[in-house]
Amino acid sequence: MSGGNIKDFDKITSFLGDYGFFQLLIIGVLSLSAITCGYAGTIVVFVSDTPQHHCKVSTNSTRNGTDVEVPLREWSSWIGPDSCSRYKLDGNWTETAGPSNDTEPCLDGWVFSTEIYTNTIVSEWGLVCESAWKVPFSTSLFFVGTLIGSCVCGQLSDRFGRKLVFFFTMALQTVTTLIQATSVSWVMFCVINCLRGLGQISNYITSLVLGSEILGPKARVSYAVLGHCLGFGIGYALLPLLGYLIRGWRMLLVTSAIPGLLLFPAWWVIPESPRWLLQKGRVKEAELVIRTAAKWNRVPAPEIIFRSNECSEVKKNESEEEHTYTYLDLIRTPNIRNITILGVFIWLAATVVFYGLSLNTSNLNGNVYLNCFISAAIDIMAYLATSVLVNRVSRPILLFSMLMFCGIMLLVIKLVPEDMHVMFQVLALVGKTGVSAAYCLVFVFFTELIPTVVRSMGLGIASTAARIGSIVSPYVIYMGKYSKILPYIVFGVVSIMAAAVSILLPDTRNRKLPDLINEARPIRGCCCPKETATL
């Protein structure tokens, strides 16, 4: 774009300070929304779990035209060799003769254990045996929704504003969760699950962009790591507590939707992104946001905050005013194209490993609630470690170190004898610490790399790649059926590959957010001019 840029937005608004009441309020409210996203994406662990079950034994089953009342002590001999069949009764059944050795399907349904859950969608609709495929399919539809949401939320928020899309997707996530709790069939549940996934990822990405563009450099990093990512981890950690206290899937969904309802009044607290307003030429509205922030922080504001000659959007010519940014702008120039390509690969790789190890952790032997909490606790520790290092270490070096550490830990598993199960689990959990930290950092890093005019679209494309990774990861885990260490080798290699390319990215630490396409920084390498290679 011609003309200047929005000159040093962070410098112009520095009079607000870093952590005034306004900034703390923004961080607090948006972090609370991340908590709801944290458990919304993983609640399927308890909603769709398959309890122990066996064929139902009717106490008044009809056999050969005769009503037979089966004594309770005979039920165990009726159940059958597996959960999908039961033994047939002989034609001349008597209490002493009992059933034959022949089997038949569970004609009367199943009996599901209520030891862990009072009910799940599996026990309610009998999604076992021939219908067992419906359980992973319903989960995959959630990720289909996240794919769609990742694609559309960026362009919508770049066109209509961060605030509007943020609250719309919050409403979508909350309302669809409540409707899903009333599902009368598996088909209805699946359709709503897709819409719920769309709302969840769109709300999560938009809240990150909105907070990052409102806050200053120091508060921005604190929000992205300690607020946004840690909020997501806390939501994940709260899930096993909710699941333990509420054992029925319908009431669990209703309870999970309540925090979203409580956040709607934040519409009158959260402002629109002033960066986005300036990019759209709405200077007066942007100034109003900053003046309101100054009032809340009790600091004086300059008489004129944004001068017209400092805002390129005010001086656009007619063709520029009509310009609408599209996904093609993410590959239009070499710098933004390189960042987009590297971002897609790194997000895809980090997500494959992150969700793969998370899925593997949740499948550990033992208490399902405790396993889920351990996985969440590891994520929280990783986010805290990232918050300590993010302002002290170069972004590319930090991302490289985290992914490389994860890859090495996972490849070391190959050296461990297969009968040492505890060592397998310890190395996998230690490796997950590295990829969890990297997964948190990529949100911060690429928010700082992608210009304002295409930031939501850029994060949307990267998040789309991440959703593909989350769909692929269960199939990598399935490879463990043939070789126990093969999934760890795949995850380790992928992690190291992502580490190798991450070192090419330019450092954004202590740099202002780019606003226009031509402000995208070049990647580091021998092909870059010396004076720009370190930008």
Salt bridges, closest charged atoms under 4 A:
ASP10 OD1 - ARG220 NH2 3.08
ASP10 OD1 - ARG275 NH2 2.72
GLU74 OE2 - ARG73 NE 3.90
GLU95 OE2 - ARG73 NH2 1.96
GLU104 OE2 - ARG63 NH2 3.53
GLU104 OE2 - ARG86 NE 2.98
ASP108 OD2 - ARG86 NH1 2.84
GLU124 OE2 - ARG250 NH2 2.43
ASP158 OD1 - ARG162 NH1 2.44
GLU213 OE2 - ARG162 NH2 2.82
GLU213 OE2 - ARG455 NH1 2.60
GLU285 OE1 - ARG282 NH2 2.83
GLU287 OE1 - ARG291 NH2 3.57
GLU313 OE1 - LYS316 NZ 2.23
ASP329 OD1 - ARG332 NE 2.90
ASP379 OD1 - LYS432 NZ 2.43
GLU448 OE2 - ARG395 NH2 3.06
ASP515 OD1 - ARG275 NH1 3.09
GLU519 OE1 - LYS512 NZ 3.69
